[in-house]
Amino acid sequence: MSTLTTHAPTPVRSSRTGVGVAVGVALVALSVASVFIGVSDVTPASLLRADADSHAAFLLLVSRIPRTVAVLLVGASLGIAGLVMQMMVRNRFVEPSTTGVTEFATLGMLGCIIVAPALPVVGKAGVAAVFGLAGTWVFLQVIKAVPVRQLVLVPLVGIMLGGVAGAFTTFIAYRMDLLQSLGQWAQGSFASVMAGRYELLWLAGAMVVLAWVAADRFSVIGLGEDFATNLGLNYRRVMAVGMIIIAVITATVLATAGIVPFLGLVVPNVVSLIIGDNVRRAIPWVAGLGALFILACDILARVVRFPYEIPLSVIVGIVGAGTFLWLLLRERSRAH
């Protein structure tokens, strides 16, 4: 006589579900709060007042909602760009801002200002994407030539490559008297984002969808070229798709909000600690946590010196750099 046995959910799965619910609730709460944070009087009461000249509603539709949507898109897409790059390089300490990709894209933006200053934002982002694609290719070729593939060596090579590209960009900007324009991209901020100036980020959102579609392939290439080829996977094609995803996300974020460092490094590593290395399962987590992380940093940047606003890159850089050091020390202690 057989007995029917039921399996209760494990504590680990329950804890993951709890974390996911907490992230979702926090994301919704902070999104609502972000809409009503600012110098101008935009509150639920002002929106409901009958004698209001629709000024609050106008600001809500033109400024507050577009800014919040842009923040969410940037956080989600940069997190995915970091996750894809980590799978491609097979290293947990790389992302566009630590591999020179962002610096190459910035060089492309600077070239647009010099050669074609009247080029629309879409065109500038396209040029930046091409330069970012070239930067990704250069980084991949350099690490292939590095004889020792230590865990910490790869991001250090990327940081040095980015330093060279950044120094060259700064020199050109200095010679052309464009350091002020260059500084606007270096200090990532959403202060100037409004309706009509953020829609390019939907292209980054499309890259997130593309990454989710190709998630299983990225999981396979994360096991190495030989293993992926033996499974019948076109390794070069998947790598090309990954390079395009990274370049397009980096360029659209750069053209819209500037440089936002360390986000693609911190979020995928935190997600990996929670649910492991399955890319398809990790993508919703990375997108959600990335959006939550940058939204919290953006709100903090707006309220610390209210009514003034601190550049977002300052807040993200402090938190991201500290987390980066913690991850390095954690891996080193586990190695010993």
C-alpha positions as CSV (number, residue, x, y, z in Angstrom):
1,M,0.0,0.0,0.0
2,S,1.6,3.2,-1.1
3,T,1.5,6.4,0.8
4,L,1.3,9.8,-0.8
5,T,4.1,12.0,0.5
6,T,4.2,15.8,0.1
7,H,7.3,17.9,0.1
8,A,7.1,21.1,2.1
9,P,8.9,24.0,0.7
10,T,12.5,24.2,1.9
11,P,13.7,27.0,4.2
12,V,16.1,28.2,1.5
13,R,13.3,28.5,-1.1
14,S,11.0,30.2,1.4
15,S,13.7,32.7,2.3
16,R,14.3,33.5,-1.4
17,T,10.6,34.1,-1.9
18,G,10.6,36.4,1.1
19,V,13.5,38.4,-0.3
20,G,11.8,38.6,-3.7
21,V,8.6,39.9,-2.2
22,A,10.5,42.4,-0.1
23,V,12.4,43.7,-3.2
24,G,9.1,44.1,-5.1
25,V,7.4,45.9,-2.2
26,A,10.4,48.2,-1.7
27,L,10.6,48.9,-5.4
28,V,6.9,50.0,-5.6
29,A,7.2,52.1,-2.4
30,L,10.3,53.9,-3.6
31,S,8.9,54.5,-7.1
32,V,5.8,56.2,-5.6
33,A,8.0,58.2,-3.2
34,S,10.3,59.2,-6.1
35,V,7.4,60.8,-7.9
36,F,6.7,63.2,-5.1
37,I,10.2,64.1,-4.1
38,G,11.4,67.4,-5.5
39,V,11.6,71.2,-5.0
40,S,8.3,71.9,-6.7
41,D,5.0,71.2,-4.9
42,V,3.8,67.9,-6.3
43,T,1.9,66.0,-3.7
44,P,-1.3,63.9,-3.8
45,A,-3.1,66.9,-2.2
46,S,-1.9,69.3,-4.9
47,L,-3.0,66.9,-7.6
48,L,-6.5,66.6,-6.1
49,R,-7.1,70.3,-5.5
50,A,-9.8,71.6,-7.7
51,D,-8.4,75.1,-7.8
52,A,-5.0,73.9,-9.0
53,D,-4.0,75.1,-12.5
54,S,-2.9,71.6,-13.4
55,H,0.7,72.8,-12.7
56,A,1.4,69.8,-10.4
57,A,-0.1,67.4,-12.9
58,F,2.0,69.0,-15.6
59,L,5.2,68.5,-13.6
60,L,4.2,65.0,-12.7
61,L,3.8,63.9,-16.3
62,V,6.7,65.9,-17.8
63,S,9.3,65.5,-15.1
64,R,8.7,63.2,-12.2
65,I,7.3,60.2,-13.9
66,P,9.8,60.2,-16.8
67,R,12.6,60.6,-14.3
68,T,11.4,57.6,-12.2
69,V,10.9,55.5,-15.3
70,A,14.4,56.4,-16.5
71,V,16.0,55.5,-13.2
72,L,14.3,52.1,-13.2
73,L,15.4,51.4,-16.8
74,V,19.0,52.4,-16.1
75,G,19.2,50.3,-13.0
76,A,17.7,47.2,-14.6
77,S,19.7,47.5,-17.9
78,L,23.1,48.2,-16.2
79,G,22.6,45.3,-13.9
80,I,22.0,43.0,-16.9
81,A,24.9,44.4,-18.8
82,G,27.2,43.5,-15.9
83,L,25.7,40.0,-15.6
84,V,26.2,39.3,-19.3
85,M,29.8,40.6,-19.2
86,Q,30.6,38.4,-16.2
87,M,29.3,35.3,-18.1
88,M,31.3,36.2,-21.2
89,V,34.6,36.8,-19.3
90,R,33.9,34.1,-16.7
91,N,34.8,36.6,-13.9
92,R,32.6,38.0,-11.2
93,F,34.5,41.3,-10.9
94,V,33.9,42.9,-14.3
95,E,31.3,45.2,-15.7
96,P,31.3,48.0,-18.3
97,S,32.9,50.7,-16.0
98,T,35.7,48.3,-14.9
99,T,36.7,47.0,-18.3
100,G,37.1,50.3,-20.3
101,V,33.8,49.9,-22.2
102,T,32.4,53.1,-20.6
103,E,35.5,55.1,-21.3
104,F,35.5,54.0,-25.0
105,A,31.9,55.0,-25.3
106,T,32.7,58.4,-23.7
107,L,35.4,58.8,-26.3
108,G,32.8,58.2,-29.0
109,M,30.5,60.8,-27.5
110,L,33.4,63.3,-27.3
111,G,34.2,62.6,-31.0
112,C,30.6,63.4,-31.9
113,I,30.7,66.8,-30.2
114,I,33.9,67.7,-32.1
115,V,33.1,66.3,-35.5
116,A,29.2,66.5,-35.6
117,P,27.9,68.7,-32.8
118,A,24.5,69.0,-34.4
119,L,24.0,65.2,-34.4
120,P,20.8,64.2,-32.5
121,V,21.0,62.2,-29.3
122,V,20.1,59.0,-31.1
123,G,23.1,59.5,-33.5
124,K,25.5,60.3,-30.6
125,A,24.3,57.2,-28.8
126,G,24.9,55.1,-31.9
127,V,28.4,56.3,-32.3
128,A,29.0,55.7,-28.6
129,A,27.7,52.2,-29.0
130,V,30.1,51.5,-31.8
131,F,33.0,52.8,-29.7
132,G,31.7,50.7,-26.7
133,L,31.6,47.7,-28.9
134,A,35.2,48.3,-29.9
135,G,36.1,48.7,-26.3
136,T,34.5,45.4,-25.4
137,W,36.4,43.7,-28.2
138,V,39.7,45.2,-27.1
139,F,39.2,44.1,-23.5
140,L,38.4,40.6,-24.6
141,Q,41.5,40.4,-26.8
142,V,43.7,41.8,-24.0
143,I,42.6,39.3,-21.4
144,K,43.1,36.5,-23.8
145,A,46.7,37.5,-24.0
146,V,47.1,37.7,-20.2
147,P,49.1,34.6,-19.2
148,V,47.8,34.3,-15.6
149,R,44.0,34.3,-15.3
150,Q,43.8,35.1,-11.6
151,L,40.4,36.3,-10.3
152,V,41.6,39.8,-9.4
153,L,43.9,40.3,-12.4
154,V,41.2,40.5,-15.0
155,P,39.3,43.6,-13.5
156,L,42.7,45.3,-12.9
157,V,43.5,44.9,-16.6
158,G,40.2,46.4,-17.4
159,I,40.7,49.3,-15.1
160,M,44.1,50.0,-16.6
161,L,42.6,49.8,-20.1
162,G,39.9,52.2,-19.1
163,G,42.4,54.5,-17.5
164,V,44.3,54.7,-20.8
165,A,41.2,55.4,-22.8
166,G,40.0,57.9,-20.2
167,A,43.3,59.8,-20.1
168,F,43.3,60.0,-23.9
169,T,39.7,61.3,-23.9
170,T,40.6,63.9,-21.2
171,F,43.6,65.1,-23.2
172,I,41.5,65.6,-26.3
173,A,38.8,67.4,-24.3
174,Y,41.5,69.6,-22.7
175,R,43.0,70.5,-26.1
176,M,39.5,71.3,-27.5
177,D,38.3,73.2,-24.4
178,L,35.6,70.7,-23.8
179,L,36.4,69.6,-20.3
180,Q,33.1,71.0,-19.0
181,S,31.1,69.0,-21.5
182,L,33.1,65.9,-20.5
183,G,32.4,66.5,-16.9
184,Q,28.7,66.4,-17.5
185,W,28.9,62.8,-18.5
186,A,31.3,61.9,-15.8
187,Q,28.8,63.0,-13.1
188,G,25.9,60.7,-13.8
189,S,22.6,62.4,-12.9
190,F,18.9,62.3,-13.7
191,A,18.3,66.0,-12.9
192,S,17.8,66.9,-16.6
193,V,15.7,63.9,-17.5
194,M,12.2,64.8,-18.6
195,A,9.6,63.7,-21.3
196,G,11.3,63.7,-24.7
197,R,14.8,63.2,-23.3
198,Y,14.7,59.7,-21.8
199,E,12.9,57.6,-24.4
200,L,16.2,56.3,-25.8
201,L,16.4,54.2,-22.6
202,W,13.7,51.9,-23.9
203,L,16.3,50.6,-26.3
204,A,18.3,49.5,-23.2
205,G,15.1,47.8,-22.0
206,A,14.9,46.0,-25.3
207,M,18.4,44.7,-24.7
208,V,17.3,43.3,-21.3
209,V,14.6,41.3,-23.1
210,L,17.2,40.1,-25.6
211,A,19.4,39.0,-22.8
212,W,16.5,37.1,-21.2
213,V,15.8,35.3,-24.5
214,A,19.5,34.3,-24.9
215,A,19.9,33.6,-21.1
216,D,20.5,29.8,-21.5
217,R,23.2,30.4,-24.1
218,F,25.0,32.9,-21.8
219,S,24.9,30.3,-19.0
220,V,26.6,27.8,-21.3
221,I,29.3,30.1,-22.5
222,G,30.0,30.9,-18.9
223,L,31.3,27.3,-18.7
224,G,34.0,27.9,-21.3
225,E,34.4,27.9,-25.1
226,D,35.3,24.2,-25.4
227,F,32.3,23.1,-23.4
228,A,29.9,25.4,-25.3
229,T,31.3,24.2,-28.7
230,N,31.0,20.6,-27.7
231,L,27.3,21.2,-26.9
232,G,26.8,22.5,-30.5
233,L,26.6,26.2,-29.5
234,N,27.9,28.8,-31.8
235,Y,30.3,30.4,-29.3
236,R,31.3,33.4,-31.5
237,R,27.7,34.3,-32.3
238,V,26.6,34.3,-28.7
239,M,29.7,36.4,-27.7
240,A,28.8,38.9,-30.5
241,V,25.2,39.1,-29.1
242,G,26.6,39.8,-25.7
243,M,28.9,42.5,-26.9
244,I,26.1,44.2,-28.7
245,I,23.9,44.1,-25.5
246,I,26.7,45.6,-23.4
247,A,27.6,48.3,-26.0
248,V,24.0,49.4,-26.6
249,I,23.1,49.6,-22.9
250,T,26.3,51.4,-22.0
251,A,25.8,54.0,-24.9
252,T,22.1,54.7,-24.2
253,V,22.7,55.2,-20.4
254,L,25.8,57.4,-21.1
255,A,23.8,59.6,-23.6
256,T,20.9,59.9,-21.2
257,A,22.2,60.0,-17.6
258,G,26.0,59.9,-17.8
259,I,28.4,57.4,-16.2
260,V,26.9,55.3,-13.4
261,P,29.8,53.2,-12.0
262,F,29.8,49.8,-10.2
263,L,26.1,49.0,-10.5
264,G,26.7,46.1,-13.0
265,L,29.3,44.8,-10.6
266,V,27.5,44.9,-7.3
267,V,24.0,43.7,-8.2
268,P,24.9,40.4,-10.1
269,N,27.2,39.4,-7.3
270,V,24.5,39.9,-4.7
271,V,22.0,38.0,-6.7
272,S,24.6,35.2,-7.2
273,L,24.8,34.9,-3.4
274,I,21.1,34.5,-3.2
275,I,20.1,32.2,-6.0
276,G,23.2,31.0,-7.7
277,D,24.6,31.3,-11.3
278,N,21.6,30.4,-13.5
279,V,21.3,33.3,-15.9
280,R,17.7,32.9,-16.8
281,R,16.6,32.7,-13.2
282,A,19.0,35.5,-12.2
283,I,17.9,38.1,-14.8
284,P,14.6,39.1,-13.1
285,W,16.4,39.4,-9.8
286,V,19.3,41.4,-11.3
287,A,16.8,43.7,-13.1
288,G,14.7,44.2,-9.9
289,L,17.6,44.7,-7.5
290,G,19.4,47.0,-10.0
291,A,16.4,49.2,-10.3
292,L,15.9,49.2,-6.6
293,F,19.6,50.0,-5.9
294,I,19.8,53.0,-8.2
295,L,16.4,54.3,-7.3
296,A,17.4,54.3,-3.6
297,C,20.6,56.1,-4.5
298,D,18.8,58.7,-6.6
299,I,16.4,59.5,-3.8
300,L,19.3,59.8,-1.4
301,A,21.1,62.1,-3.8
302,R,18.0,64.3,-3.9
303,V,17.3,64.5,-0.1
304,V,20.8,64.7,1.4
305,R,21.3,68.4,0.6
306,F,17.7,69.3,-0.2
307,P,16.8,71.4,-2.2
308,Y,20.2,70.8,-3.9
309,E,21.0,67.6,-5.6
310,I,24.2,65.5,-5.3
311,P,25.4,63.8,-8.5
312,L,24.1,60.3,-8.6
313,S,27.5,58.9,-9.5
314,V,28.9,60.1,-6.2
315,I,26.4,58.1,-4.2
316,V,26.6,55.0,-6.4
317,G,30.4,55.2,-6.5
318,I,30.7,55.3,-2.7
319,V,28.3,52.4,-2.2
320,G,29.6,50.4,-5.2
321,A,33.3,50.9,-4.4
322,G,32.8,49.8,-0.8
323,T,30.9,46.7,-1.9
324,F,33.5,45.9,-4.6
325,L,36.2,45.9,-1.9
326,W,34.1,43.7,0.3
327,L,33.6,41.2,-2.5
328,L,37.4,41.2,-3.3
329,L,38.3,40.6,0.4
330,R,35.5,38.0,0.7
331,E,36.9,36.0,-2.3
332,R,40.4,36.3,-1.0
333,S,39.5,35.0,2.5
334,R,37.6,32.0,0.9
335,A,40.6,31.3,-1.3
336,H,42.8,30.9,1.8
